[in-house]
Amino acid sequence: MAVIQLRALLAEEAGARRIEVQATTLGEGLRALPVHRLVLDEHGRLRPLVNVFVDGQRERSLSAPLAPDAVVTVVAAVAGG
């Protein structure tokens, strides 16, 4: 199973820093998260202030394949004023 690591606010909202998912694409993995609405917008696209890394490489394509042993890190930037 792929592992999704959540940072800061996302981990707090999800109640976990690490979640195992069974997914073949990045989009499937992100949609399986309990905080998917904070990561994906109402059209199912990655929110602009969310950065995703698959095995250490930045990835924006939700159709990117996920290996069973992939490690995905999701970081949401904090914006405001």
C-alpha positions in Angstrom: 0.0 0.0 0.0 1.1 3.5 -0.7 1.7 5.8 2.3 0.5 9.4 2.3 2.2 11.6 4.8 0.3 14.7 5.9 2.0 17.8 7.3 0.9 20.4 9.8 -2.8 21.5 9.6 -3.7 18.6 7.3 -2.4 16.0 9.8 -4.2 17.8 12.6 -7.5 17.7 10.7 -7.1 14.1 9.6 -6.1 13.0 13.1 -3.0 11.2 11.6 0.3 12.1 10.0 0.5 8.9 8.0 -2.3 7.1 6.1 -2.0 4.0 4.0 -4.1 3.9 0.9 -4.6 1.3 -1.8 -4.5 3.4 -5.0 -3.0 3.1 -8.5 -3.0 6.9 -9.2 -2.2 10.0 -7.2 -5.8 11.2 -7.6 -7.2 7.9 -6.2 -4.9 8.2 -3.2 -5.7 11.8 -2.5 -9.5 11.1 -2.8 -9.2 8.4 -0.2 -8.0 10.8 2.5 -10.3 12.0 5.2 -9.2 15.6 4.4 -9.6 15.2 0.6 -11.8 18.4 0.5 -8.9 20.4 1.9 -6.6 19.0 -0.8 -8.9 18.9 -3.8 -11.3 21.6 -5.0 -15.0 21.2 -5.8 -14.0 20.1 -9.4 -11.6 17.4 -8.1 -8.5 19.4 -9.0 -5.5 19.9 -6.7 -5.8 23.1 -4.8 -3.2 25.8 -5.8 -1.7 26.1 -2.4 -1.3 22.4 -1.9 2.1 20.8 -2.8 2.4 17.1 -3.4 5.6 15.0 -3.6 5.7 11.4 -4.7 8.9 9.7 -3.6 10.5 13.1 -3.1 9.6 14.5 -6.5 7.0 17.3 -6.9 3.9 16.1 -8.7 0.8 18.0 -9.9 -0.8 15.4 -12.1 -3.6 13.5 -10.4 -3.2 10.8 -13.1 0.4 10.1 -12.1 0.8 6.4 -11.3 1.4 5.3 -7.7 3.6 2.3 -7.0 2.4 0.1 -4.1 5.4 1.2 -2.1 5.2 4.9 -3.0 5.5 7.6 -0.3 3.4 10.7 -1.0 3.9 13.8 1.1 1.2 16.5 1.1 1.9 20.0 2.3 -0.6 22.8 2.4 0.7 26.3 2.4 -0.9 28.7 4.8 -2.2 31.9 3.3 -3.9 35.0 4.6 -3.2 38.4 5.9 
